[in-house]
Amino acid sequence: MCVTSAAAALSSTYVGAWEIDHPMYGYRHVMAYQNAPQNLAEGANCMLLHLPAAEPLLPEYLLDTADCPNLLKQMAASKTSRSLSTRNIVPQQVYVVEMGIYHVVLLNEKTPEALEMALAQVPAEKRPAIAPELLQFYSTHFPDYPIVLACFNNRESKQASPIVLHFKPSDPSHLFFNLLEGHDGGPPQLNQLVERHQVIIAGSRLVEPRHGQFPVDLFQSPGRT
C-alpha cells in the first residue's frame, strides 16, 4: 500500500519497521519499504511516504540497499557500498538522492516552494507533477511529518531495491507503518475500504525475545481495511 502522485500499478509490497541502536545517533526507528512499481501515467510518477520523525531527514539516514535487493523478502521468508549521489538544496530541509530506479526526495518542509525546488533537481524524465491538494492532504493530516518521495518512470513493472531509512521517532513507543492507499494522484480517501496486499514486518526490543533472537514478526495482511 502507498500513495502515488499519478496512476500506477504496485505489487509485491513489503513494509517494515523496527528499532535500532545506531553507533552515532543512538536510539532510532527504521522505515523499510519495497514494491514493484509500474507507471501508468503519461508523465513521471512518485510514491509518497510520510514519517513521524522528530527532526529533519538527512541523506545519510538512507541506507544503500543496491547490493541487497532481497533484504525484505529474506526477512519475510525467515520470519525472523556504493556512494549515493546527493544534492543539498535547502540546508536541513530538502535533499535529493539517486537510488536505483528512484530519485528519492527527502521533503522536510511541505511547502509548494520547497517541493518545486526539490523536483527541479530530479531529472525531467522522472519529475512528477504532484497535485496541490495531495501536498495539502499531508500538510493537514500530518503537519509535522517529513515526506519521502520516490520518483520513478519505468513503463514495465520492475522490482525496486528496498528504501530503508532510519530516523529519530517523535514517539519512541510506537512503530509506524505507511499503509495509506491511493494510486490515482489525488488525496487518499480515509473512509474508503481497500484491499490489503502487503507483507508487514515488525521488530521491537520492547517484546520478549524468543530463543535468544531479536524479535521479528511477519504479518501477511488479508482482507480489507
N, C-alpha and C positions, 0 to 999 in steps of 0.2 A: 504494500500500500504506500502511496505517496501522492504528492500533488505536482502536476506539471503545468507549465505556462501555456501549452497548446496541446492539441490532440496527440496521444501517444499510446502505444501498447507496451505494457510492462509485465514481465513474467519472471518466474524463478526468484521470488523476493525473499531475502533474508534480512532480519532486523535484529540487532544485538545491542545489549547494554550491560556493562559490568563496572566494577571498581578496580582501581589500581593504586599503588603507592609509587609515584614517579620519583626517580632519584633526584630530580631537580625541582619539580613543582609540588611534590608531596601528594596528598590525597586527591584523586581525580576520578571522574566518571568518564567512561568511554562510550561513544556512539559508533556503531558499525552498521553499514547499510550496503546492500548489493542487490542488483537485479539485472535483467536483460532488457534494456530499453530499445524500442523501435519508434522512430519519429514518424508520425502520420500527418504532420502539418506541412504546409508549403515551405515555411521558413524554418529557422533553427528552433530549438526547444531547450527546456531545462527542467530539472526536478528541484523542488524547494523543500528543504529540511530545516526545521526550527529546533533550537536547543535552549534549555533552561540554564544558560551559562551565567555565572556571577561576574564575569569580566569579558572584555572583548576577545574574540577568537584570533589567534595568530597563525601564520603559515606553519610554524614549527610544531603546532599541535596536530597537524595532519601526518599520518604515517604513510610511508611509501609502501604500497602493497603490490607493486608490479610483479615482484618475484614470488608472491604467494596468492595468486588469484583464487585459489580454492580454500582459503582460510576459513570462511564461514561455513562452507559446505562440510569441511572436515570436522569443525566443531559440532555441527548438527549431526553428522554421521556418528560421531563418538559419544554424543550427548554429554558429554562432559566439557649495496644501495647506490639506487640511482639518485642523482641530485634532482631536485624539483626546480622548475623554472618559476620564479616568484617575482611579483612586482608589487611594491608598496605604493598604493595610490593616495590614500589619506591615512596618515600615521594613526595606528591603533584602531582604525575604523573599517577600511575596505582593502581586501587583498585578492589577488587572482593567482591561482596555482594550476599549472598544467599537469594532469594526471591521466595517462592512458587516453581513452576516448573522450574524457571530460576536460573542460576547463572549469575548475572549481572556484567559485567566488565566495569569500567569507565576508558577508554583509553584516557588519556590526551596527550600522546606522541605517535604519529603514526609511530613508527619505528618497523622493524621486531624484534629487540631485546626486546623492551617493550611488544610487542604482545606475544612473546614467554614466557616472564616472567609471564605475566598475565595468559595465558592459562595453565601454569604449576600449577596454584593454583585452576583450575577448575577440578572437578572430571573427571576421564578418560571417563566415560560413557557420559558426557556432553561436552567433549572437542572437538570443531570443528576444522577442517582443513580449514583455510582461504587462498584462493589463493593469491599469492603475487600481482597479477595485480588488485585484488579487494582492497587491502590495498593501493596500489599505486593510484587507482582512487580517493580515499578520500584525499590522500596527495596532489594530483594535483589540484582537483577541490575545496577542502575545507581545505586548508593548516592550517588554524587557528582554525578549529572546533574540539573539542573533540568528541569522538565516544563512544556511549553506545552499548555494545554487550550483547544481551540477549541469553544466551546459553541454549539449550533445546535438548531433545532427546525422547519425547513421540511419540509413534507409532500410537496412536489414537488421533484424533482431540480433544483438550481439551481447554476449555475456561480458560485463564490465568487471574490472578488479574492484574489490570492496573499497568503499570510502570509510576509513577508520580515523577517528579524531578524538583526542582526549581534551577535557575541559574542566575547569573549576565549577562544580554544580552550585546553583543557587539554593538547592535543597538537598543536602547530602544524604538525607534519609530515604529518598525515593529515586529509583532508576526511571529513566524516561525513554519512551519508545515513540518514534514517528509513525503514527498509524492513521493519519488523515488520508482521505481518498479524494482525488479529483483529477481527471485526465482530459478535461475539455478546455482548460485555460482560464476558467472562472473560479471564483472562491469556492471552497468546499462547502457542501450543504450539510451542516452539523446534525440535522434531524433526519437525514436520509439513510436508509438501510443499504448497505453494500456488502458484496460477497467478500469474505475474508479468505486470503490465499497465501499469506506469508508464513514463513517459519520464524518464530521468535526465540532468541537465545538470550538467557539472562544468567548472571553470576553475581554473587554478593558474599562478602566475608561476614555479613550480618547473619547468614544462615549457617547452621551447624554443618561443618564439612563432613562428607561421607567417605569412609575408607581412607582418611588422611589426604583427600584430594580437594582442590579448590572447587566449591560447588558451582556447577554449571548445569542449568536446566534447559530442556528443549520443549517448546510448545508448538505443535502444529495446529494452526488456527482453523477450525472447521466452522461451518455455518455462516451466520450473518452477525453484523454488529451495527 
